[in-house]
Amino acid sequence: MRTVITGGAGFIGSHLTEYLLNAGDSVTVLDNLSTGANENLKGSWDHPAFTFREGSILDRDVVREVIGASDRVFHLAAAVGVHLIVDHPLESLRTNIHGTEVVLDACLEAGVDLLLASTSEIYGKNTADRLSEDSDRILGSPLKSRWTYAAAKGIDEAFAHAYWREFGLNVSIVRLFNTVGPRQTGRYGMVVPNLVGQALRGEPLTVYGDGLQTRCFSYVGDVVPAMVRIAEEPATRGLAVNLGGLQEISILELAEKTIKLLGSSSVINFVPYEQAYGQGYEDMRRRVPDNSLAGRLVRFKPTTTVDTIILKVAKAMLSAAPGGVPAGATR
């Protein structure tokens, strides 16, 4: 199978690249390295079936050339991370909307299957007990940059569904809930690597607001195989499928657990949202996935606990850092 992964030099994309190479695919990664890194692909670089192409999903000629020589596409390239979205809303909108349309057009022209990576962010401020794929979207004002990512990814999904309905493009959508693991950076506001890095360095752990907002973190090693099974399952065509973690936890509890598991001397520092992101920033108090559709369609059953995730992220940071202490960027 000849597979293209847009955004393949990113955190999830690099793990997907390794998984598919090990499964026997020929893999071409298309990435502009704006948030991804060649370092993430060091385990794949010398594989005879691996090809890297530096380029943007906004470049129609490059996208058509790369996708035209493939059998299927995993579209992961996007502007991601709270800091990036808030600081550069226009760039994020262009990448996430226009870039996806370019990829969809190229897939349709080449007649190849597509898996579109979406996000739990599309549910916005919906705090339902379990968010199923048909749950309502509750978004804040479109004039607040906090919601541009959610709005753009919702449009991405609508585009993809329309290409399936009107043109018959074989496209499936996965909505990822706080996927974490080795290689994820805290540079763009990702909470787990930020907390783990701070704990390893003995710095105060940054918790925004009161820390009682809850999430379900999913391990990349559970998510990537499920993404591939969804891409290969005909019953998922035209659908969006949740992929999330099994354990709801508050950010405060996550910080406390990180300190305890890593034997850190760190304390917790509560930072108001306004101080970190500016006046009017809004967050979600709760986000819990309903994974039952993924369970029925592809037998998805996440098994990695939050404790294990923290330890795996810490181990990866220590092994990658000179002297065993990660430098890491925090804000």
Buried (B, 14 or more C-beta within 10 A) or exposed (E): EBBBBBBBBBBBBBBBBBBBBEEEBBBBBBBBBBBBBBEBBEEBEEBEBBBBBEBBBBBBEBBBBBBBBBBBBBBBBBBBBBBBBBBBBEEBBBBBBBBBBBBBBBBBEBEBBBBBBBBBBBBBBBBBEBBEBEBEBEBBEEEBBBBBBBBBBBBBBEBBBBBBEEEEBBBBBBBBBBBBBBBBBBBBBBBBBBBBBBBBBEBBBBBBBEBEBBBBBBBBBBBBBBBBBBBBBEEBBBBBBBBBBBBBBBBBBBBBBBBEBBEBEBEBEBBEBEEBBEEEBBBBEBBBBBBEBBBEBBEBEBEBBBEEBBBBBBEBBBEEBEEEEBEBEBE
